[in-house]
Amino acid sequence: MSQPNQKLNMVSLGCAKALVDSELLLGGLKNAQFEITQEPEDADTIVVNTCGFLDIAREESIETILQAAELKKTGQLKQLVVMGCLSERYPEELAKEIPEVDRFFGSKDIHQVSSFLTGKPFSKDDPLFYRSLLTPSHYAYLKIAEGCDNGCSFCSIPIMRGLQKSRPIDSIMWEAEKLVDQGIKEMLVIAQDSTSYGWDLSPKKYLSDLIKELDTLDIEWIRLHYAHPAHLSLRIINAMAKAKNVCRYLDMPIQHGSDAILKYMRRGLGQDGIRKRINQLREAIPDIRIRTTLIVGYPGETEDEFKQLYDFIEEMAFDRMGVFTYSEEEGTIAEALKDDVPFAVKNERRAEIMDLQANISSEKNNTMIGQTFKVLVDKSGETVSVGRTEYDSPEIDNIVHINSAVPKGDFVDVKIESANEFELIGSPI
């Protein structure tokens, strides 16, 4: 257990949902008089919030813990605490392999971590901590639910995060208003499946209800992430279309385009169902941009099934895309299947889809040349700046290179002069 006034370094790995957990913990510790340092070498205590999803994320988490553990030998580090999804899944194994860690906590143990570090009792019923943002000051994530009920065959999230637990609308709005008061200009709404938000509440609520409430906020942009195609109702689509502050953007992972693979993945919709949802979105919000995520190399994926995916992506012409190669996750339904698609083939298929998407993106971006768009500035230099349109989420989507120094966090109208696959270039007007 630490004493206040010690220097603490927080390392947050993985998804935006974990980042919010880190921000809540960090805010609580700042309020408890901990001094926060960005330099691990200067810290008396290091907290690592780990990611346990996919091999590459687990490797990064373990490497980060080992680097911190080394500081116990070479630096002034007195205490190392590990939390998050990786330690939720493998606490005993990690404790055995990395004894330098003083305590391991799970992904839902923010209050216990606070109690351990401060020596003060905190219960799960205590209100939200004073959140300390780790994002740039002009945007923040708003987590509306924890966990997931979907049971996709490839996904270990329910194992690490549990079943869905939606937050009441009043609680969400309280936090959202606090963020707006801090000067946030963009709010990114996140959950493992935002489209099933509120189903577990009593009385039942819907994402459309929350959208209507959030749209009353005095904020420029509200961005929705992680919509499940099977749960994207007309009720939600219509609420998005009517909202004045909701970005014309939706992050909707489809995972695949073959009916057989989608069935094996337990996704709830086939190709026709996904196509219908996309067409409904584009009819209701004609200039919407849709981001999706795919998995190639799922066990048993044939050349024909991959071609069905390829052809579907070509037909649907998604605006933004991330592609992953299948990675076996312990404890999932798909773990029982033989991972029979060779690693090289997985990478080849991923490259093919990414090349296709680059061409689609290039064509779409070139149609934007000569037009003027409202841009939110994320980085500012002496002569150039970098920002995003409402059609792009931070760190994962397209960027706008601005041929001028514009203060970070400002909105500016930019006329697009040229473009490539993933960038627009223009000047302020």
C-alpha positions as CSV (number, residue, x, y, z in Angstrom):
1,M,0.0,0.0,0.0
2,S,1.3,3.4,-1.0
3,Q,1.0,6.7,0.9
4,P,-0.2,9.9,-0.8
5,N,2.3,12.4,-2.2
6,Q,4.2,9.7,-3.8
7,K,4.9,9.9,-7.6
8,L,2.7,7.6,-9.7
9,N,3.0,6.6,-13.3
10,M,-0.1,5.2,-15.1
11,V,0.3,3.0,-18.2
12,S,-3.0,2.3,-20.1
13,L,-3.0,-0.3,-22.8
14,G,-5.7,-1.6,-25.1
15,C,-9.1,-0.2,-26.0
16,A,-10.9,3.0,-25.3
17,K,-13.0,1.3,-22.7
18,A,-9.9,0.4,-20.7
19,L,-8.7,4.0,-21.2
20,V,-11.8,5.3,-19.4
21,D,-11.1,2.9,-16.5
22,S,-7.5,4.3,-16.3
23,E,-8.9,7.9,-16.4
24,L,-11.3,7.2,-13.5
25,L,-8.6,5.6,-11.4
26,L,-6.1,8.4,-12.2
27,G,-8.6,11.1,-11.3
28,G,-9.3,9.4,-8.0
29,L,-5.6,9.1,-7.2
30,K,-5.0,12.8,-8.1
31,N,-7.8,13.7,-5.7
32,A,-6.0,11.6,-3.0
33,Q,-2.9,13.8,-3.4
34,F,-0.8,11.5,-5.6
35,E,1.6,13.3,-7.8
36,I,1.3,12.0,-11.3
37,T,4.4,11.7,-13.5
38,Q,4.7,10.8,-17.2
39,E,8.2,9.3,-16.6
40,P,8.3,5.7,-15.3
41,E,11.9,6.2,-14.1
42,D,10.7,9.0,-11.7
43,A,7.8,7.0,-10.2
44,D,7.5,5.4,-6.8
45,T,4.5,3.5,-8.0
46,I,3.5,2.2,-11.5
47,V,0.1,1.0,-12.4
48,V,-0.2,-0.9,-15.7
49,N,-3.8,-1.4,-17.1
50,T,-3.4,-4.4,-19.3
51,C,-5.1,-5.7,-22.4
52,G,-5.9,-9.4,-22.8
53,F,-7.5,-9.4,-26.2
54,L,-5.4,-11.0,-29.0
55,D,-1.9,-12.3,-28.9
56,I,-0.2,-9.0,-29.9
57,A,-1.9,-7.1,-27.1
58,R,-1.1,-9.7,-24.5
59,E,2.6,-9.6,-25.6
60,E,2.6,-5.8,-25.3
61,S,1.1,-6.0,-21.9
62,I,3.6,-8.5,-20.6
63,E,6.5,-6.6,-22.1
64,T,5.3,-3.4,-20.4
65,I,5.0,-5.2,-17.0
66,L,8.5,-6.6,-17.4
67,Q,10.0,-3.2,-18.2
68,A,8.3,-1.8,-15.2
69,A,9.5,-4.7,-13.0
70,E,13.1,-4.0,-14.1
71,L,12.8,-0.5,-12.6
72,K,12.4,-2.1,-9.2
73,K,16.0,-3.2,-9.6
74,T,17.5,-0.2,-11.4
75,G,15.3,2.8,-10.4
76,Q,13.4,4.2,-7.4
77,L,10.3,2.2,-8.1
78,K,8.9,0.7,-4.9
79,Q,5.6,-0.7,-6.0
80,L,4.2,-2.2,-9.2
81,V,0.4,-2.8,-9.6
82,V,-1.2,-4.6,-12.6
83,M,-4.9,-4.4,-13.4
84,G,-7.1,-4.9,-16.4
85,C,-8.2,-7.7,-18.8
86,L,-5.0,-9.7,-18.9
87,S,-4.8,-10.0,-15.1
88,E,-8.5,-10.7,-15.0
89,R,-7.9,-13.8,-17.1
90,Y,-4.5,-15.0,-15.9
91,P,-3.9,-13.7,-12.3
92,E,-2.3,-16.9,-11.0
93,E,-0.1,-17.5,-14.0
94,L,1.1,-13.9,-14.0
95,A,1.8,-13.8,-10.3
96,K,3.9,-16.9,-10.7
97,E,5.9,-15.7,-13.7
98,I,6.3,-12.0,-12.6
99,P,6.8,-12.0,-8.8
100,E,8.0,-8.4,-8.9
101,V,4.3,-7.3,-9.2
102,D,2.9,-6.4,-5.8
103,R,-0.7,-6.9,-6.6
104,F,-2.9,-8.0,-9.5
105,F,-6.4,-6.7,-10.0
106,G,-9.1,-7.5,-12.6
107,S,-10.8,-5.4,-15.2
108,K,-13.6,-4.3,-12.9
109,D,-11.5,-3.6,-9.8
110,I,-11.0,0.2,-9.9
111,H,-12.3,0.6,-6.4
112,Q,-10.1,-2.1,-5.0
113,V,-7.0,-0.6,-6.7
114,S,-7.9,2.7,-5.2
115,S,-8.3,1.2,-1.8
116,F,-4.9,-0.6,-2.1
117,L,-3.0,2.5,-3.2
118,T,-4.6,5.0,-0.8
119,G,-5.3,2.8,2.2
120,K,-8.9,4.2,2.2
121,P,-12.0,2.0,1.7
122,F,-13.9,2.4,-1.5
123,S,-16.9,0.3,-2.4
124,K,-18.4,-0.5,-5.8
125,D,-21.4,1.6,-4.9
126,D,-19.3,4.8,-4.5
127,P,-20.0,7.4,-7.2
128,L,-17.7,8.0,-10.1
129,F,-14.2,9.3,-9.3
130,Y,-12.9,12.6,-10.4
131,R,-12.0,11.6,-14.0
132,S,-8.6,12.7,-15.3
133,L,-8.5,12.6,-19.1
134,L,-5.7,10.9,-20.9
135,T,-7.0,12.0,-24.3
136,P,-6.3,15.5,-25.7
137,S,-8.4,18.0,-23.8
138,H,-10.9,18.6,-26.7
139,Y,-12.3,15.1,-26.9
140,A,-13.2,12.3,-24.5
141,Y,-14.7,8.8,-24.4
142,L,-18.1,8.2,-22.7
143,K,-18.6,4.6,-21.7
144,I,-22.3,3.7,-21.5
145,A,-22.1,0.0,-20.6
146,E,-19.7,-2.6,-19.5
147,G,-19.4,-6.2,-20.7
148,C,-21.2,-8.1,-23.5
149,D,-24.0,-10.6,-23.9
150,N,-23.5,-11.5,-27.5
151,G,-21.3,-14.6,-27.3
152,C,-19.5,-14.4,-30.6
153,S,-17.6,-17.5,-31.1
154,F,-14.2,-15.8,-31.5
155,C,-14.4,-13.3,-28.7
156,S,-13.1,-13.5,-25.2
157,I,-14.5,-10.1,-24.0
158,P,-17.4,-11.6,-22.0
159,I,-14.8,-13.8,-20.2
160,M,-12.8,-10.8,-19.2
161,R,-15.5,-8.1,-18.8
162,G,-18.6,-10.2,-17.9
163,L,-22.1,-9.8,-19.2
164,Q,-23.5,-6.5,-20.2
165,K,-24.3,-4.0,-17.5
166,S,-25.7,-0.7,-18.9
167,R,-25.4,2.5,-17.0
168,P,-28.6,4.5,-16.2
169,I,-29.2,7.4,-18.5
170,D,-29.1,9.8,-15.5
171,S,-25.6,8.6,-14.6
172,I,-24.4,8.9,-18.2
173,M,-25.8,12.4,-18.6
174,W,-24.2,13.5,-15.3
175,E,-20.8,12.5,-16.5
176,A,-21.4,13.9,-20.0
177,E,-22.4,17.3,-18.6
178,K,-19.2,17.3,-16.5
179,L,-17.1,16.6,-19.6
180,V,-18.9,19.4,-21.5
181,D,-18.2,21.8,-18.6
182,Q,-14.5,20.9,-19.0
183,G,-14.6,22.1,-22.6
184,I,-14.9,18.9,-24.5
185,K,-15.9,19.5,-28.1
186,E,-16.2,15.8,-29.2
187,M,-17.7,13.0,-27.2
188,L,-17.1,9.4,-28.3
189,V,-19.8,7.0,-27.1
190,I,-18.5,3.5,-26.5
191,A,-19.6,0.1,-25.2
192,Q,-18.8,-3.4,-26.3
193,D,-22.1,-3.3,-28.2
194,S,-23.6,0.2,-28.0
195,T,-26.7,-0.9,-30.0
196,S,-27.9,-3.2,-27.2
197,Y,-27.5,-0.5,-24.6
198,G,-30.3,-0.4,-22.0
199,W,-31.7,-3.9,-22.7
200,D,-30.6,-5.0,-19.2
201,L,-32.1,-2.0,-17.4
202,S,-35.4,-2.0,-15.6
203,P,-37.4,-0.5,-17.1
204,K,-35.7,-1.3,-20.4
205,K,-34.1,1.6,-22.3
206,Y,-32.7,1.9,-25.8
207,L,-29.7,3.6,-27.5
208,S,-32.2,5.8,-29.3
209,D,-33.4,7.1,-25.9
210,L,-29.8,7.9,-24.9
211,I,-29.1,9.6,-28.3
212,K,-32.1,11.9,-27.8
213,E,-30.8,12.9,-24.3
214,L,-27.2,13.4,-25.4
215,D,-28.3,15.5,-28.3
216,T,-29.5,18.1,-25.7
217,L,-25.9,18.8,-24.7
218,D,-24.1,21.9,-25.7
219,I,-21.4,20.1,-27.7
220,E,-20.4,20.1,-31.3
221,W,-19.8,16.4,-32.1
222,I,-21.2,13.1,-30.6
223,R,-19.7,10.0,-32.2
224,L,-21.1,6.5,-31.9
225,H,-18.8,3.4,-31.8
226,Y,-19.2,-0.4,-31.9
227,A,-22.7,-1.0,-33.3
228,H,-23.6,-4.6,-33.8
229,P,-25.4,-5.0,-37.2
230,A,-27.9,-7.4,-35.8
231,H,-29.0,-4.9,-33.2
232,L,-29.0,-1.8,-35.3
233,S,-32.7,-1.0,-35.3
234,L,-34.7,1.6,-37.3
235,R,-35.3,3.2,-34.0
236,I,-31.6,3.9,-33.6
237,I,-31.1,4.9,-37.2
238,N,-34.0,7.4,-37.0
239,A,-32.7,8.9,-33.8
240,M,-29.2,9.4,-35.4
241,A,-30.8,11.0,-38.5
242,K,-32.8,13.5,-36.4
243,A,-30.0,14.4,-33.9
244,K,-28.3,17.7,-34.6
245,N,-25.0,16.9,-32.9
246,V,-24.5,13.3,-33.7
247,C,-21.7,12.8,-36.3
248,R,-22.7,11.3,-39.6
249,Y,-20.5,8.4,-38.8
250,L,-20.9,4.9,-37.4
251,D,-18.4,2.3,-36.3
252,M,-20.1,-1.0,-37.1
253,P,-17.9,-4.1,-37.1
254,I,-19.4,-6.8,-39.5
255,Q,-16.5,-9.3,-39.0
256,H,-17.1,-11.1,-42.3
257,G,-19.2,-11.3,-45.5
258,S,-19.7,-15.0,-46.0
259,D,-23.0,-16.5,-44.7
260,A,-21.3,-19.7,-43.5
261,I,-18.5,-17.9,-41.6
262,L,-21.0,-15.4,-40.1
263,K,-23.1,-18.3,-38.9
264,Y,-20.0,-20.0,-37.4
265,M,-19.1,-16.7,-35.7
266,R,-22.6,-16.5,-34.2
267,R,-23.1,-13.0,-35.5
268,G,-26.9,-13.2,-35.9
269,L,-27.1,-11.8,-39.4
270,G,-26.0,-13.1,-42.8
271,Q,-24.9,-11.1,-45.8
272,D,-28.4,-10.0,-46.8
273,G,-29.2,-8.8,-43.3
274,I,-26.0,-6.7,-43.1
275,R,-26.6,-5.3,-46.5
276,K,-30.1,-4.3,-45.4
277,R,-28.8,-2.4,-42.4
278,I,-26.2,-0.6,-44.4
279,N,-28.8,0.4,-47.0
280,Q,-31.2,1.6,-44.3
281,L,-28.4,3.8,-42.8
282,R,-27.5,5.3,-46.1
283,E,-31.1,6.0,-47.0
284,A,-31.8,7.7,-43.7
285,I,-28.4,9.6,-43.5
286,P,-27.2,9.9,-47.1
287,D,-23.7,11.3,-46.3
288,I,-23.0,8.9,-43.5
289,R,-19.5,7.3,-43.3
290,I,-19.4,3.7,-42.0
291,R,-16.3,2.2,-40.4
292,T,-16.2,-1.6,-40.1
293,T,-13.9,-4.3,-38.8
294,L,-13.2,-7.7,-40.4
295,I,-11.5,-11.0,-39.4
296,V,-9.9,-13.1,-42.1
297,G,-8.6,-16.6,-41.7
298,Y,-11.3,-17.9,-39.3
299,P,-11.0,-21.7,-38.9
300,G,-12.3,-23.4,-42.0
301,E,-12.4,-20.2,-44.2
302,T,-12.2,-21.4,-47.8
303,E,-11.0,-19.5,-50.8
304,D,-14.6,-19.3,-51.9
305,E,-15.7,-17.9,-48.6
306,F,-12.9,-15.3,-48.7
307,K,-14.0,-14.3,-52.2
308,Q,-17.6,-13.8,-50.9
309,L,-16.1,-11.5,-48.3
310,Y,-14.0,-9.7,-50.9
311,D,-16.9,-9.2,-53.2
312,F,-19.1,-8.0,-50.4
313,I,-16.6,-5.4,-49.4
314,E,-16.3,-4.3,-53.0
315,E,-20.1,-4.0,-53.3
316,M,-20.7,-2.2,-50.0
317,A,-17.7,0.2,-50.4
318,F,-17.2,0.9,-46.7
319,D,-15.6,4.3,-45.9
320,R,-13.2,3.1,-43.1
321,M,-11.9,-0.3,-42.3
322,G,-9.7,-2.4,-39.9
323,V,-8.7,-5.9,-40.8
324,F,-7.5,-8.5,-38.3
325,T,-6.2,-12.0,-38.9
326,Y,-7.9,-14.7,-36.8
327,S,-6.2,-15.4,-33.5
328,E,-7.4,-18.2,-31.2
329,E,-8.7,-17.0,-27.9
330,E,-8.6,-19.4,-24.9
331,G,-12.1,-20.2,-23.5
332,T,-14.0,-19.2,-26.6
333,I,-16.3,-21.4,-28.7
334,A,-13.9,-21.2,-31.6
335,E,-11.1,-22.6,-29.5
336,A,-12.5,-26.1,-30.2
337,L,-12.0,-25.6,-33.9
338,K,-8.8,-26.4,-35.7
339,D,-7.0,-23.2,-36.6
340,D,-6.3,-24.6,-40.1
341,V,-5.7,-21.5,-42.2
342,P,-2.0,-21.0,-42.6
343,F,-0.5,-17.9,-41.1
344,A,0.9,-16.8,-44.5
345,V,-2.5,-17.2,-46.1
346,K,-4.2,-15.1,-43.4
347,N,-1.7,-12.3,-44.0
348,E,-2.2,-12.6,-47.8
349,R,-6.0,-12.3,-47.4
350,R,-5.6,-9.4,-45.0
351,A,-3.3,-7.6,-47.5
352,E,-5.8,-8.2,-50.4
353,I,-8.7,-6.6,-48.4
354,M,-6.5,-3.7,-47.3
355,D,-5.4,-3.1,-50.9
356,L,-9.1,-3.1,-52.0
357,Q,-10.0,-0.7,-49.2
358,A,-7.2,1.6,-50.1
359,N,-8.5,1.9,-53.6
360,I,-12.1,2.5,-52.3
361,S,-10.8,5.1,-49.9
362,S,-8.8,6.8,-52.5
363,E,-11.8,7.1,-54.8
364,K,-14.0,8.5,-52.1
365,N,-11.4,11.0,-50.9
366,N,-10.8,12.3,-54.4
367,T,-14.5,13.2,-54.7
368,M,-13.9,15.6,-51.7
369,I,-11.4,17.7,-53.5
370,G,-12.7,21.2,-54.0
371,Q,-15.2,20.9,-51.1
372,T,-15.0,22.6,-47.7
373,F,-15.3,20.7,-44.5
374,K,-15.4,21.5,-40.8
375,V,-12.3,20.1,-39.2
376,L,-11.4,19.6,-35.5
377,V,-7.6,20.2,-35.0
378,D,-5.8,17.4,-33.1
379,K,-2.2,18.6,-33.5
380,S,-0.7,22.0,-34.3
381,G,2.7,22.9,-35.5
382,E,4.4,26.2,-36.5
383,T,3.2,26.0,-40.1
384,V,0.9,23.0,-40.4
385,S,-1.8,21.3,-38.4
386,V,-3.5,17.9,-38.4
387,G,-7.2,17.4,-37.8
388,R,-10.3,15.4,-38.7
389,T,-13.7,15.8,-40.3
390,E,-16.8,14.6,-38.5
391,Y,-16.4,11.4,-40.7
392,D,-13.3,10.3,-38.8
393,S,-12.6,9.1,-35.3
394,P,-9.2,9.9,-33.6
395,E,-6.2,7.6,-34.2
396,I,-8.0,5.0,-36.4
397,D,-9.4,6.9,-39.3
398,N,-8.4,9.5,-42.0
399,I,-6.7,12.7,-41.2
400,V,-6.7,16.2,-42.7
401,H,-3.4,18.0,-43.2
402,I,-4.0,21.7,-42.8
403,N,-1.6,24.1,-44.5
404,S,-1.6,26.5,-41.6
405,A,-1.0,26.7,-37.9
406,V,-4.4,26.4,-36.2
407,P,-4.6,26.0,-32.4
408,K,-5.2,22.4,-31.2
409,G,-8.8,21.8,-30.2
410,D,-10.2,24.5,-32.5
411,F,-12.7,24.0,-35.3
412,V,-11.7,25.4,-38.7
413,D,-13.3,25.3,-42.2
414,V,-10.8,23.7,-44.6
415,K,-11.0,23.6,-48.4
416,I,-9.6,20.3,-49.7
417,E,-7.0,20.7,-52.4
418,S,-5.7,17.2,-52.8
419,A,-6.1,13.7,-51.4
420,N,-4.7,10.2,-51.2
421,E,-5.9,6.9,-49.7
422,F,-6.1,8.0,-46.1
423,E,-5.4,11.7,-46.0
424,L,-7.0,15.0,-47.2
425,I,-4.8,18.1,-47.7
426,G,-6.2,21.6,-47.6
427,S,-6.1,25.2,-46.4
428,P,-8.3,27.1,-44.0
429,I,-10.8,29.5,-45.5
